[in-house]
Amino acid sequence: MSEHAEPAWKQRAVQRSLETTRLRAEQRVQRFLDAAQAIIAENGCIDFTVQEVVERSSQSLRSFYLQFDGKHELLLALFEDALLRTAEQIRAAAANEADPLARLAVAVRLLFALCRSDPKDRHPLFTDFAPRLLVTHPTHVTVAHAPLLSLFVELVTDAAAAGTLRPGLNPRRVAAMTMQTVMFTAQSSGAQDDTTIRPITADEIWEFCASGVTGRVRI
């Protein structure tokens, strides 16, 4: 053993200490996230203050700023977490279908429903925060969407391998365009006047996407 190498017992002790510190930090972060999510659910918007989150979490302001730079970083963490859970939810739902194109159809319809701007069931992280983030921090948007994009690339690749897509399509580009089309349409559809304009449905958005990637309509 090198004369400068630390004893094994010391390495183990340091490792345990680091693991304990990390676990406590993760627990503190989760309490802040849970508190912010509860406030958003109650108010239906992201217009809250850091102090409200701190009080709801029963933690200190100092602890908050040890974990986050401010409200923006907290919202970004919530947005990334929401997209990760969205990807997991869509993956689980799509797994019930044996046909690759059917799995893609499930993913498109469900993503549209989850992102839809609906006054009765708002998703302000998607409808309010995401559009702002796209303008102010586009790189953050790319990072946050990575799990969802990865899932759509997988679904499109499987559909292409099964011979259900038009030849020559690039799965990653098709996945990105499909995902962006679905999310943008869902998030902007709330601006329509439902009394004069028939709102776009999940079936319509899938019909549109399917006709583009297969060259034929598949509902």
C-alpha positions as CSV (number, residue, x, y, z in Angstrom):
1,M,0.0,0.0,0.0
2,S,1.3,3.5,-0.8
3,E,2.6,5.4,2.2
4,H,0.2,8.2,1.3
5,A,-2.9,6.1,0.9
6,E,-5.6,6.6,3.5
7,P,-6.6,3.6,5.6
8,A,-9.6,1.6,4.4
9,W,-11.5,2.4,7.6
10,K,-11.1,6.1,7.0
11,Q,-12.3,5.8,3.4
12,R,-15.4,4.0,4.5
13,A,-16.1,6.6,7.2
14,V,-15.8,9.4,4.7
15,Q,-18.0,7.6,2.2
16,R,-20.7,7.0,4.8
17,S,-20.5,10.7,5.8
18,L,-20.9,11.8,2.2
19,E,-23.8,9.5,1.6
20,T,-25.6,10.7,4.7
21,T,-25.0,14.3,3.7
22,R,-26.3,13.6,0.2
23,L,-29.4,11.9,1.5
24,R,-30.3,14.7,3.8
25,A,-29.8,17.2,1.0
26,E,-32.1,15.2,-1.3
27,Q,-34.7,15.1,1.4
28,R,-34.6,18.8,1.9
29,V,-34.8,19.4,-1.8
30,Q,-37.8,17.1,-2.1
31,R,-39.6,18.9,0.7
32,F,-39.2,22.2,-1.1
33,L,-40.4,20.6,-4.4
34,D,-43.4,19.1,-2.7
35,A,-44.3,22.4,-1.0
36,A,-44.0,24.3,-4.3
37,Q,-46.1,21.7,-6.1
38,A,-48.8,21.8,-3.5
39,I,-49.0,25.6,-3.8
40,I,-49.2,25.4,-7.6
41,A,-51.9,22.8,-7.4
42,E,-53.9,25.0,-5.0
43,N,-53.5,28.3,-6.8
44,G,-53.5,26.9,-10.4
45,C,-50.5,29.2,-11.3
46,I,-46.8,29.7,-10.6
47,D,-47.3,33.1,-8.9
48,F,-45.9,32.2,-5.5
49,T,-43.0,33.5,-3.4
50,V,-39.9,31.7,-2.1
51,Q,-41.1,32.6,1.4
52,E,-44.4,30.8,0.9
53,V,-42.5,27.7,-0.2
54,V,-40.1,27.9,2.8
55,E,-43.0,28.2,5.2
56,R,-45.0,25.4,3.6
57,S,-41.9,23.1,3.7
58,S,-41.2,24.0,7.4
59,Q,-37.6,24.7,6.5
60,S,-35.4,27.8,6.7
61,L,-34.8,30.4,4.0
62,R,-31.1,29.7,4.5
63,S,-31.7,26.0,3.7
64,F,-33.6,27.0,0.6
65,Y,-30.8,29.1,-0.8
66,L,-28.3,26.3,-0.1
67,Q,-30.3,24.1,-2.5
68,F,-31.5,26.7,-5.1
69,D,-30.3,30.0,-6.5
70,G,-33.9,31.3,-6.4
71,K,-37.4,30.8,-7.6
72,H,-36.4,30.2,-11.2
73,E,-34.1,27.3,-10.3
74,L,-36.9,25.8,-8.2
75,L,-39.4,26.1,-11.1
76,L,-36.8,24.6,-13.4
77,A,-36.4,21.6,-11.0
78,L,-40.1,21.2,-10.9
79,F,-40.3,21.4,-14.7
80,E,-37.6,18.8,-15.2
81,D,-39.2,16.5,-12.6
82,A,-42.6,16.9,-14.3
83,L,-41.2,16.0,-17.7
84,L,-39.4,13.0,-16.3
85,R,-42.6,11.8,-14.7
86,T,-44.5,12.5,-17.9
87,A,-42.0,10.4,-19.9
88,E,-42.4,7.5,-17.4
89,Q,-46.2,7.8,-17.5
90,I,-46.3,7.7,-21.3
91,R,-43.8,4.8,-21.5
92,A,-46.0,2.8,-19.1
93,A,-49.1,3.5,-21.1
94,A,-47.5,2.8,-24.5
95,A,-46.1,-0.5,-23.2
96,N,-49.6,-1.9,-23.2
97,E,-49.7,-1.9,-27.0
98,A,-47.9,-4.6,-29.0
99,D,-47.9,-2.7,-32.3
100,P,-45.1,-0.1,-32.6
101,L,-47.2,2.4,-34.4
102,A,-50.0,2.0,-31.8
103,R,-47.4,2.7,-29.1
104,L,-46.5,5.9,-30.9
105,A,-50.2,6.8,-31.2
106,V,-50.7,6.3,-27.4
107,A,-47.7,8.5,-26.7
108,V,-48.9,11.3,-29.0
109,R,-52.4,11.3,-27.6
110,L,-51.3,11.2,-24.0
111,L,-48.7,13.8,-24.3
112,F,-51.3,16.1,-25.9
113,A,-53.7,15.5,-23.1
114,L,-51.1,16.1,-20.4
115,C,-49.9,19.4,-22.0
116,R,-53.4,20.6,-23.0
117,S,-54.2,24.1,-21.7
118,D,-57.5,23.5,-19.9
119,P,-59.0,26.0,-17.4
120,K,-60.6,23.1,-15.5
121,D,-57.3,21.2,-15.2
122,R,-54.3,23.5,-15.6
123,H,-50.7,22.5,-15.9
124,P,-49.0,25.9,-15.3
125,L,-45.5,24.4,-15.5
126,F,-46.3,23.5,-19.1
127,T,-48.6,26.3,-20.1
128,D,-47.0,29.3,-18.3
129,F,-43.4,28.5,-17.3
130,A,-42.3,26.5,-20.4
131,P,-43.1,29.2,-23.0
132,R,-41.2,31.7,-20.9
133,L,-38.3,29.4,-20.5
134,L,-38.1,28.7,-24.2
135,V,-37.5,32.4,-24.7
136,T,-35.2,33.1,-21.8
137,H,-33.3,29.9,-21.3
138,P,-33.6,27.6,-24.5
139,T,-30.7,25.4,-23.4
140,H,-32.6,24.6,-20.1
141,V,-35.6,23.5,-22.2
142,T,-33.4,21.1,-24.2
143,V,-32.0,19.5,-21.1
144,A,-35.4,19.3,-19.4
145,H,-37.0,17.6,-22.5
146,A,-34.2,15.0,-22.9
147,P,-36.0,12.1,-21.2
148,L,-39.2,12.7,-23.2
149,L,-37.3,13.1,-26.5
150,S,-35.4,9.9,-25.7
151,L,-38.7,8.1,-25.3
152,F,-40.1,9.4,-28.6
153,V,-36.9,8.5,-30.4
154,E,-37.2,5.0,-29.1
155,L,-40.9,4.8,-30.2
156,V,-40.2,6.2,-33.7
157,T,-37.2,4.0,-34.2
158,D,-39.3,0.9,-33.3
159,A,-42.1,2.0,-35.7
160,A,-39.5,2.5,-38.4
161,A,-37.9,-0.9,-37.8
162,A,-41.4,-2.4,-38.2
163,G,-41.7,-0.8,-41.6
164,T,-44.7,1.4,-40.7
165,L,-43.0,4.7,-41.4
166,R,-42.1,6.3,-44.7
167,P,-38.6,5.1,-45.9
168,G,-35.7,7.5,-45.4
169,L,-37.0,9.3,-42.3
170,N,-34.5,10.2,-39.6
171,P,-36.0,8.8,-36.3
172,R,-34.5,11.5,-34.0
173,R,-35.6,14.4,-36.2
174,V,-39.1,12.9,-36.6
175,A,-39.3,12.3,-32.9
176,A,-38.3,15.9,-32.1
177,M,-40.7,17.4,-34.7
178,T,-43.5,15.2,-33.5
179,M,-43.0,16.0,-29.8
180,Q,-42.7,19.7,-30.5
181,T,-45.8,19.8,-32.7
182,V,-47.9,18.0,-30.1
183,M,-46.7,20.1,-27.2
184,F,-47.0,23.4,-28.9
185,T,-50.4,22.7,-30.3
186,A,-51.6,21.5,-26.9
187,Q,-50.2,24.5,-25.0
188,S,-51.5,27.1,-27.5
189,S,-55.0,25.6,-28.0
190,G,-56.3,27.2,-24.9
191,A,-56.2,30.6,-26.6
192,Q,-59.0,29.6,-28.9
193,D,-62.6,30.6,-28.2
194,D,-64.3,27.3,-27.8
195,T,-67.7,28.8,-28.5
196,T,-66.7,29.8,-32.0
197,I,-63.8,27.4,-32.9
198,R,-63.9,23.7,-32.4
199,P,-60.9,22.8,-30.2
200,I,-58.3,20.4,-31.6
201,T,-58.5,16.9,-30.2
202,A,-56.0,14.3,-29.3
203,D,-57.3,12.2,-32.2
204,E,-56.8,15.0,-34.7
205,I,-53.2,15.7,-33.6
206,W,-52.4,12.0,-34.0
207,E,-54.1,11.9,-37.4
208,F,-51.9,14.9,-38.4
209,C,-48.7,13.3,-37.1
210,A,-49.5,9.9,-38.5
211,S,-50.2,11.2,-42.0
212,G,-46.8,12.9,-42.0
213,V,-44.7,10.0,-40.8
214,T,-46.5,7.2,-42.6
215,G,-47.8,8.9,-45.7
216,R,-51.3,7.7,-44.9
217,V,-53.9,8.4,-42.2
218,R,-53.9,6.0,-39.2
219,I,-56.2,6.7,-36.3
